[in-house]
Amino acid sequence: MDPKVDDINLTQAGEDNFIKGPMPQSENSMSKAAFVLGVAAVISCFMTVYVPVILGALAAVLALLGKTGETFSKQAKTGIGLGLTAIALNVLVIGFSLYTYETDPQTHEQVNIMYENMYGETLDEMLEDAKEGNLTLDQYSYAEDL
């Protein structure tokens, strides 16, 4: 008499019926954090100077810390890639800005006007003071205005 499927006790069926091999690993939180920080770093590239470098470096470090076994998860790889891309983009944006400041007379003049409105002297005057060693940070602070 063959037992019906309903009559089979699953514990008697043995462990051979279970999936063999490693369980699919869920993405760990370090990899997720690296991915999120990498995305935030790329987005902030065109808005700030320091934030993309900090977020990009943190994304790379967290991705390295989140390495599971011998390989990186997809999110960790993407986090490293986005973090390093953000740092490279930030360097390019800063380099392009400095190049434009030095080569375009209109941009140079606009920056000098902006600095004069903010600090009372142009960027050229500030740079000249710095070359002569006369630059002090308190002369450009807002603390006395508060």
Phi and psi restraints in degrees (value plus and minus 20) as a CYANA .aco file:
   2 ASP   PHI    -102.2   -62.2
   2 ASP   PSI     112.2   152.2
   3 PRO   PHI     -91.8   -51.8
   3 PRO   PSI     125.8   165.8
   4 LYS   PHI     -96.0   -56.0
   4 LYS   PSI     142.6   182.6
   5 VAL   PHI     -81.3   -41.3
   5 VAL   PSI     -54.3   -14.3
   6 ASP   PHI     -88.2   -48.2
   6 ASP   PSI     -46.2    -6.2
   7 ASP   PHI    -104.2   -64.2
   7 ASP   PSI     -31.4     8.6
   8 ILE   PHI     -96.2   -56.2
   8 ILE   PSI     108.6   148.6
   9 ASN   PHI    -104.3   -64.3
   9 ASN   PSI     104.6   144.6
  10 LEU   PHI     -84.7   -44.7
  10 LEU   PSI     -48.7    -8.7
  11 THR   PHI     -91.2   -51.2
  11 THR   PSI     -48.5    -8.5
  12 GLN   PHI     -98.1   -58.1
  12 GLN   PSI     -40.6    -0.6
  13 ALA   PHI     -86.7   -46.7
  13 ALA   PSI     -38.3     1.7
  14 GLY   PHI      68.3   108.3
  14 GLY   PSI     149.8   189.8
  15 GLU   PHI    -103.5   -63.5
  15 GLU   PSI     -22.0    18.0
  16 ASP   PHI     -86.5   -46.5
  16 ASP   PSI     -42.0    -2.0
  17 ASN   PHI    -100.6   -60.6
  17 ASN   PSI     -31.6     8.4
  18 PHE   PHI    -102.7   -62.7
  18 PHE   PSI     138.1   178.1
  19 ILE   PHI     -87.2   -47.2
  19 ILE   PSI     109.5   149.5
  20 LYS   PHI    -111.4   -71.4
  20 LYS   PSI     138.2   178.2
  21 GLY   PHI      77.5   117.5
  21 GLY   PSI     158.2   198.2
  22 PRO   PHI     -88.8   -48.8
  22 PRO   PSI     124.8   164.8
  23 MET   PHI     -90.9   -50.9
  23 MET   PSI     124.6   164.6
  24 PRO   PHI     -81.7   -41.7
  24 PRO   PSI     108.2   148.2
  25 GLN   PHI    -106.5   -66.5
  25 GLN   PSI     115.0   155.0
  26 SER   PHI     -99.9   -59.9
  26 SER   PSI     133.5   173.5
  27 GLU   PHI     -82.1   -42.1
  27 GLU   PSI     113.8   153.8
  28 ASN   PHI    -103.7   -63.7
  28 ASN   PSI     146.4   186.4
  29 SER   PHI     -89.2   -49.2
  29 SER   PSI     -49.3    -9.3
  30 MET   PHI     -85.2   -45.2
  30 MET   PSI     -61.6   -21.6
  31 SER   PHI     -85.6   -45.6
  31 SER   PSI     -60.8   -20.8
  32 LYS   PHI     -83.4   -43.4
  32 LYS   PSI     -64.0   -24.0
  33 ALA   PHI     -83.3   -43.3
  33 ALA   PSI     -59.5   -19.5
  34 ALA   PHI     -82.4   -42.4
  34 ALA   PSI     -61.9   -21.9
  35 PHE   PHI     -83.3   -43.3
  35 PHE   PSI     -67.5   -27.5
  36 VAL   PHI     -83.4   -43.4
  36 VAL   PSI     -64.1   -24.1
  37 LEU   PHI     -85.4   -45.4
  37 LEU   PSI     -56.9   -16.9
  38 GLY   PHI     -82.7   -42.7
  38 GLY   PSI     -63.9   -23.9
  39 VAL   PHI     -83.4   -43.4
  39 VAL   PSI     -65.4   -25.4
  40 ALA   PHI     -82.5   -42.5
  40 ALA   PSI     -57.0   -17.0
  41 ALA   PHI     -85.3   -45.3
  41 ALA   PSI     -63.4   -23.4
  42 VAL   PHI     -85.7   -45.7
  42 VAL   PSI     -61.5   -21.5
  43 ILE   PHI     -83.7   -43.7
  43 ILE   PSI     -57.5   -17.5
  44 SER   PHI    -101.6   -61.6
  44 SER   PSI     -22.7    17.3
  45 CYS   PHI     -76.5   -36.5
  45 CYS   PSI     -57.9   -17.9
  46 PHE   PHI    -116.9   -76.9
  46 PHE   PSI     -13.6    26.4
  47 MET   PHI    -133.1   -93.1
  47 MET   PSI     -55.0   -15.0
  48 THR   PHI    -154.9  -114.9
  48 THR   PSI     154.4   194.4
  49 VAL   PHI    -122.8   -82.8
  49 VAL   PSI     -69.2   -29.2
  50 TYR   PHI    -106.5   -66.5
  50 TYR   PSI     -53.1   -13.1
  51 VAL   PHI     -79.2   -39.2
  51 VAL   PSI     -65.3   -25.3
  52 PRO   PHI     -82.4   -42.4
  52 PRO   PSI     -54.8   -14.8
  53 VAL   PHI     -87.7   -47.7
  53 VAL   PSI     -64.6   -24.6
  54 ILE   PHI     -85.9   -45.9
  54 ILE   PSI     -68.9   -28.9
  55 LEU   PHI     -86.3   -46.3
  55 LEU   PSI     -58.8   -18.8
  56 GLY   PHI     -83.8   -43.8
  56 GLY   PSI     -62.7   -22.7
  57 ALA   PHI     -86.2   -46.2
  57 ALA   PSI     -61.8   -21.8
  58 LEU   PHI     -83.1   -43.1
  58 LEU   PSI     -59.3   -19.3
  59 ALA   PHI     -81.2   -41.2
  59 ALA   PSI     -63.8   -23.8
  60 ALA   PHI     -85.5   -45.5
  60 ALA   PSI     -62.2   -22.2
  61 VAL   PHI     -85.9   -45.9
  61 VAL   PSI     -65.1   -25.1
  62 LEU   PHI     -84.9   -44.9
  62 LEU   PSI     -55.6   -15.6
  63 ALA   PHI     -85.1   -45.1
  63 ALA   PSI     -60.2   -20.2
  64 LEU   PHI     -86.3   -46.3
  64 LEU   PSI     -59.3   -19.3
  65 LEU   PHI     -91.1   -51.1
  65 LEU   PSI     -47.0    -7.0
  66 GLY   PHI    -107.0   -67.0
  66 GLY   PSI     -11.8    28.2
  67 LYS   PHI     -83.2   -43.2
  67 LYS   PSI     108.5   148.5
  68 THR   PHI    -130.1   -90.1
  68 THR   PSI      96.9   136.9
  69 GLY   PHI      51.1    91.1
  69 GLY   PSI    -156.8  -116.8
  70 GLU   PHI    -109.8   -69.8
  70 GLU   PSI     -38.0     2.0
  71 THR   PHI    -140.9  -100.9
  71 THR   PSI     142.8   182.8
  72 PHE   PHI    -112.7   -72.7
  72 PHE   PSI     128.3   168.3
  73 SER   PHI     -94.5   -54.5
  73 SER   PSI     146.7   186.7
  74 LYS   PHI     -81.8   -41.8
  74 LYS   PSI     -60.2   -20.2
  75 GLN   PHI     -86.4   -46.4
  75 GLN   PSI     -56.9   -16.9
  76 ALA   PHI     -86.2   -46.2
  76 ALA   PSI     -63.4   -23.4
  77 LYS   PHI     -81.6   -41.6
  77 LYS   PSI     -62.8   -22.8
  78 THR   PHI     -86.4   -46.4
  78 THR   PSI     -58.8   -18.8
  79 GLY   PHI     -81.3   -41.3
  79 GLY   PSI     -64.1   -24.1
  80 ILE   PHI     -83.2   -43.2
  80 ILE   PSI     -66.6   -26.6
  81 GLY   PHI     -81.2   -41.2
  81 GLY   PSI     -65.3   -25.3
  82 LEU   PHI     -87.5   -47.5
  82 LEU   PSI     -59.7   -19.7
  83 GLY   PHI     -82.4   -42.4
  83 GLY   PSI     -67.1   -27.1
  84 LEU   PHI     -89.5   -49.5
  84 LEU   PSI     -54.0   -14.0
  85 THR   PHI     -84.3   -44.3
  85 THR   PSI     -61.4   -21.4
  86 ALA   PHI     -82.4   -42.4
  86 ALA   PSI     -61.3   -21.3
  87 ILE   PHI     -84.4   -44.4
  87 ILE   PSI     -64.8   -24.8
  88 ALA   PHI     -84.5   -44.5
  88 ALA   PSI     -63.1   -23.1
  89 LEU   PHI     -82.2   -42.2
  89 LEU   PSI     -59.8   -19.8
  90 ASN   PHI     -82.5   -42.5
  90 ASN   PSI     -62.7   -22.7
  91 VAL   PHI     -82.7   -42.7
  91 VAL   PSI     -61.4   -21.4
  92 LEU   PHI     -84.7   -44.7
  92 LEU   PSI     -62.0   -22.0
  93 VAL   PHI     -84.4   -44.4
  93 VAL   PSI     -63.7   -23.7
  94 ILE   PHI     -85.4   -45.4
  94 ILE   PSI     -64.0   -24.0
  95 GLY   PHI     -81.5   -41.5
  95 GLY   PSI     -63.3   -23.3
  96 PHE   PHI     -84.5   -44.5
  96 PHE   PSI     -59.2   -19.2
  97 SER   PHI     -83.5   -43.5
  97 SER   PSI     -64.8   -24.8
  98 LEU   PHI     -85.6   -45.6
  98 LEU   PSI     -59.6   -19.6
  99 TYR   PHI     -82.4   -42.4
  99 TYR   PSI     -65.0   -25.0
 100 THR   PHI     -84.2   -44.2
 100 THR   PSI     -60.8   -20.8
 101 TYR   PHI     -80.0   -40.0
 101 TYR   PSI     -62.0   -22.0
 102 GLU   PHI     -98.2   -58.2
 102 GLU   PSI     -48.9    -8.9
 103 THR   PHI    -123.5   -83.5
 103 THR   PSI     -42.3    -2.3
 104 ASP   PHI    -122.9   -82.9
 104 ASP   PSI      92.3   132.3
 105 PRO   PHI     -81.4   -41.4
 105 PRO   PSI     -54.6   -14.6
 106 GLN   PHI     -87.3   -47.3
 106 GLN   PSI     -63.6   -23.6
 107 THR   PHI     -84.8   -44.8
 107 THR   PSI     -61.3   -21.3
 108 HIS   PHI     -77.7   -37.7
 108 HIS   PSI     -65.5   -25.5
 109 GLU   PHI     -87.4   -47.4
 109 GLU   PSI     -60.4   -20.4
 110 GLN   PHI     -83.2   -43.2
 110 GLN   PSI     -60.9   -20.9
 111 VAL   PHI     -85.4   -45.4
 111 VAL   PSI     -61.4   -21.4
 112 ASN   PHI     -83.1   -43.1
 112 ASN   PSI     -60.1   -20.1
 113 ILE   PHI     -84.6   -44.6
 113 ILE   PSI     -63.4   -23.4
 114 MET   PHI     -81.3   -41.3
 114 MET   PSI     -64.9   -24.9
 115 TYR   PHI     -86.0   -46.0
 115 TYR   PSI     -56.8   -16.8
 116 GLU   PHI     -86.4   -46.4
 116 GLU   PSI     -59.3   -19.3
 117 ASN   PHI     -86.1   -46.1
 117 ASN   PSI     -56.8   -16.8
 118 MET   PHI    -101.6   -61.6
 118 MET   PSI     -63.1   -23.1
 119 TYR   PHI    -136.1   -96.1
 119 TYR   PSI     -26.7    13.3
 120 GLY   PHI      68.1   108.1
 120 GLY   PSI     -23.6    16.4
 121 GLU   PHI    -169.7  -129.7
 121 GLU   PSI     136.8   176.8
 122 THR   PHI     -94.9   -54.9
 122 THR   PSI     145.2   185.2
 123 LEU   PHI     -84.5   -44.5
 123 LEU   PSI     -57.1   -17.1
 124 ASP   PHI     -80.4   -40.4
 124 ASP   PSI     -60.8   -20.8
 125 GLU   PHI     -86.9   -46.9
 125 GLU   PSI     -58.8   -18.8
 126 MET   PHI     -84.2   -44.2
 126 MET   PSI     -63.3   -23.3
 127 LEU   PHI     -85.3   -45.3
 127 LEU   PSI     -57.2   -17.2
 128 GLU   PHI     -84.7   -44.7
 128 GLU   PSI     -62.3   -22.3
 129 ASP   PHI     -80.7   -40.7
 129 ASP   PSI     -59.9   -19.9
 130 ALA   PHI     -86.1   -46.1
 130 ALA   PSI     -59.4   -19.4
 131 LYS   PHI     -84.6   -44.6
 131 LYS   PSI     -56.1   -16.1
 132 GLU   PHI    -101.8   -61.8
 132 GLU   PSI     -29.5    10.5
 133 GLY   PHI      63.6   103.6
 133 GLY   PSI      -4.3    35.7
 134 ASN   PHI    -117.6   -77.6
 134 ASN   PSI     -10.8    29.2
 135 LEU   PHI    -102.0   -62.0
 135 LEU   PSI     101.7   141.7
 136 THR   PHI    -141.0  -101.0
 136 THR   PSI     122.2   162.2
 137 LEU   PHI     -90.9   -50.9
 137 LEU   PSI     -49.8    -9.8
 138 ASP   PHI     -89.9   -49.9
 138 ASP   PSI     -41.8    -1.8
 139 GLN   PHI     -94.0   -54.0
 139 GLN   PSI     -32.4     7.6
 140 TYR   PHI    -134.4   -94.4
 140 TYR   PSI      -7.2    32.8
 141 SER   PHI    -111.9   -71.9
 141 SER   PSI     137.6   177.6
 142 TYR   PHI    -113.2   -73.2
 142 TYR   PSI     -20.7    19.3
 143 ALA   PHI     -80.2   -40.2
 143 ALA   PSI     -56.8   -16.8
 144 GLU   PHI     -92.8   -52.8
 144 GLU   PSI     -40.1    -0.1
 145 ASP   PHI    -100.4   -60.4
 145 ASP   PSI     -36.2     3.8
